[in-house]
Amino acid sequence: MLAGIAGAAIIDERISADTWPNESIIIAGVHGITKPEYKELCDVLDAQFSQSNAPDSVPDGQWVNCCVIWIKDRNDSLQKWVQPKIRPAWLEMNVACNDMFCGSNMYVFEGRYETYDSPCRFISFVCFDWVASVAGTTVCDEILTKLNQLWTESQPALDWIFVVQHNTEPNHSSFLNSTFQFLTNVTYACVQRDKAIVLHVNTAVRSPFVSVKQSTSSNNLPAMA
């Protein structure tokens, strides 16, 4: 979770440096920001966004929750995308003023695994978007419906699903239930998910913090039906 524009600018400066390796992807959430701050964030990063998520489309008085996706490809080209959150969380829905702007688009990115030169597709959800439901339809259902319509013949796969969260506690059971439904729902037969990895990235940690070493080896789609 980044502390607003300043945090995003630090990441942008570091990944833009020649010392930062190519073929890198960074996904980070940004603390809630005002409409002017959202415009400044997009300008500072020179980030891409869908027209419906453009800063000018945010009503005055509303604030924005979003994630930023940096991709530095093998040719040293760095591109950035801003993706606003689509559904307010329960606590946010009780805020009397400065309502959250509801985004309407998500991105599916396609790269290639270097060793086998096979496609690799990933998508990012912003926290409550993973479980939010309106009239029984979740954001997961909406994006899978869109992909199922687009991928009718080719039947490609979703390989990585990142769920970026900023919570004080570990995952609520609803997040795990949604993960099960996302991976097993046979309604969307044209979207392969049998080998997909869902990675919940949550800022909730136990104290004291223990550092663990880890090794790691666009399509613009509307989420609304």
C-alpha positions in Angstrom: 0.0 0.0 0.0 1.5 3.3 -1.1 1.1 6.6 0.8 -0.5 8.6 -2.0 1.3 10.4 -4.8 4.6 10.6 -3.0 4.8 6.8 -2.5 3.8 6.2 -6.1 6.5 8.7 -7.3 9.2 6.9 -5.4 8.3 3.5 -7.0 8.2 5.2 -10.4 11.6 6.7 -9.9 13.2 3.5 -8.8 11.7 1.3 -11.5 12.6 3.9 -14.2 16.3 3.7 -13.2 18.7 1.8 -15.5 19.6 -0.4 -12.5 16.1 -1.8 -12.2 15.8 -5.0 -14.2 13.7 -5.3 -17.3 10.8 -7.7 -17.4 9.4 -6.5 -14.1 5.8 -6.0 -12.9 4.8 -4.0 -9.9 1.2 -3.8 -8.6 0.5 -1.5 -5.7 -2.5 0.0 -4.0 -2.7 3.7 -3.3 -4.3 5.2 -0.2 -7.6 7.0 -0.8 -7.0 10.3 -2.7 -9.1 13.2 -3.7 -10.2 14.0 -7.3 -7.3 16.6 -7.8 -4.8 14.2 -6.3 -6.1 11.4 -8.6 -5.5 13.7 -11.6 -2.0 14.6 -10.2 -1.2 10.9 -9.8 -2.1 10.1 -13.4 -0.1 13.2 -14.6 3.0 12.4 -12.5 3.1 8.8 -13.6 2.0 9.6 -17.2 -0.3 6.6 -16.5 -2.8 5.1 -18.9 -6.5 4.8 -17.9 -9.8 4.0 -19.6 -11.9 7.0 -20.6 -14.6 6.1 -18.1 -11.9 6.2 -15.3 -10.4 9.5 -16.5 -9.8 12.1 -13.8 -12.4 14.4 -15.4 -15.0 11.6 -15.0 -14.7 11.7 -11.2 -17.6 13.8 -9.8 -16.5 16.7 -7.6 -16.4 15.8 -3.9 -15.8 12.1 -4.5 -12.5 10.3 -3.7 -10.7 7.5 -5.4 -9.2 4.1 -4.3 -7.0 2.7 -6.9 -4.1 0.5 -7.7 -1.2 1.3 -10.0 0.4 -1.3 -12.3 4.0 -0.8 -13.6 5.3 -3.0 -16.4 8.9 -2.7 -17.6 9.3 -4.9 -20.6 12.4 -6.7 -22.0 13.1 -3.6 -24.2 13.4 -1.3 -21.2 10.0 0.3 -22.0 8.1 1.3 -18.9 4.3 1.7 -19.0 1.8 2.4 -16.2 -1.9 1.9 -15.7 -4.2 3.2 -13.0 -7.2 1.1 -12.1 -9.8 2.6 -9.7 -11.7 0.3 -7.3 -15.1 -0.6 -8.5 -17.2 -1.4 -5.4 -17.1 0.4 -2.0 -16.5 -1.7 1.0 -19.1 -1.9 3.8 -17.3 0.8 5.9 -16.9 3.0 2.9 -20.6 2.7 2.1 -21.4 4.2 5.5 -19.4 7.4 4.8 -21.8 10.3 4.7 -19.7 12.6 2.5 -16.8 12.4 0.1 -18.2 9.2 -1.5 -15.8 6.8 -3.2 -15.7 7.0 -7.0 -16.7 3.7 -8.5 -14.5 2.6 -11.4 -15.9 0.7 -14.3 -12.9 -1.0 -16.0 -10.3 -3.6 -15.3 -7.2 -4.7 -17.3 -6.2 -8.1 -18.5 -2.4 -8.2 -19.3 -0.8 -10.7 -21.5 2.9 -11.5 -21.5 4.9 -14.7 -22.2 6.8 -17.1 -20.0 10.4 -16.8 -21.2 11.4 -20.5 -20.9 8.5 -21.9 -23.0 7.4 -18.8 -24.8 3.8 -19.6 -23.8 1.2 -16.9 -23.0 0.8 -15.6 -19.4 -2.3 -13.5 -18.5 -2.9 -11.7 -15.2 -5.5 -9.4 -13.7 -5.7 -7.4 -10.5 -8.6 -6.8 -8.2 -8.6 -4.0 -5.6 -9.6 -5.5 -2.2 -13.4 -5.6 -1.8 -13.9 -5.9 -5.6 -13.0 -9.6 -5.0 -16.2 -10.2 -3.0 -18.5 -7.3 -3.7 -21.9 -8.2 -5.0 -24.8 -6.1 -6.4 -28.1 -7.9 -6.7 -26.3 -11.2 -6.5 -23.7 -10.4 -9.2 -20.1 -10.0 -8.2 -17.3 -8.1 -10.0 -15.7 -11.6 -10.5 -18.9 -12.7 -12.3 -18.9 -9.6 -14.4 -15.3 -9.9 -15.6 -15.6 -13.6 -16.2 -18.8 -13.0 -18.2 -17.0 -10.5 -20.4 -14.0 -12.8 -21.0 -16.3 -15.8 -21.6 -17.9 -13.8 -24.4 -14.6 -12.6 -25.9 -12.8 -15.9 -25.6 -15.5 -18.2 -27.0 -13.4 -19.8 -29.6 -9.8 -19.5 -28.5 -10.4 -20.5 -24.8 -7.3 -18.9 -23.3 -6.4 -19.1 -19.7 -6.1 -16.7 -16.8 -2.9 -17.6 -15.1 -2.4 -15.1 -12.2 -5.0 -13.2 -10.2 -3.8 -10.6 -7.8 -6.0 -9.3 -5.0 -4.5 -6.2 -3.4 -5.8 -5.5 0.1 -5.2 -3.0 2.9 -6.8 -4.6 5.9 -6.1 -4.7 9.6 -6.8 -8.5 9.8 -6.2 -11.5 7.7 -8.6 -12.5 5.0 -12.3 -12.7 5.9 -13.8 -16.1 5.0 -15.8 -14.4 2.2 -12.5 -13.8 0.3 -11.6 -17.5 0.5 -15.1 -18.5 -0.6 -14.9 -16.1 -3.5 -11.6 -17.7 -4.5 -13.2 -21.1 -4.5 -16.1 -19.9 -6.7 -13.7 -18.1 -9.1 -11.6 -21.1 -9.7 -14.4 -23.7 -9.9 -17.5 -22.1 -11.4 -18.1 -24.0 -14.6 -20.5 -21.3 -16.0 -17.5 -19.6 -17.7 -16.2 -22.6 -19.6 -14.2 -20.5 -22.1 -12.0 -19.0 -19.5 -9.5 -21.6 -18.3 -8.8 -21.3 -14.6 -7.8 -24.8 -13.6 -4.1 -23.9 -13.2 -4.6 -20.3 -12.1 -2.9 -18.9 -9.0 -4.9 -16.5 -6.9 -2.6 -14.4 -4.7 -4.1 -12.4 -1.9 -1.6 -9.5 -1.0 -2.7 -8.2 2.3 -1.0 -5.6 4.5 -2.2 -7.3 7.7 0.7 -8.8 9.5 1.4 -10.2 12.9 3.8 -8.5 15.3 6.7 -8.7 15.4 7.3 -8.6 11.7 9.5 -11.4 10.4 11.3 -11.0 7.1 11.2 -14.1 4.8 13.3 -14.5 1.7 11.3 -15.4 -1.4 12.4 -16.3 -4.9 10.5 -15.3 -8.0 11.2 -16.6 -11.2 -3.5 -5.1 -22.4 -6.4 -5.6 -22.9 -8.7 -3.0 -21.3 -12.0 -4.8 -20.3 -15.1 -3.2 -18.8 -16.0 -5.0 -15.7 -19.7 -4.0 -15.9 -22.2 -6.1 -17.9 
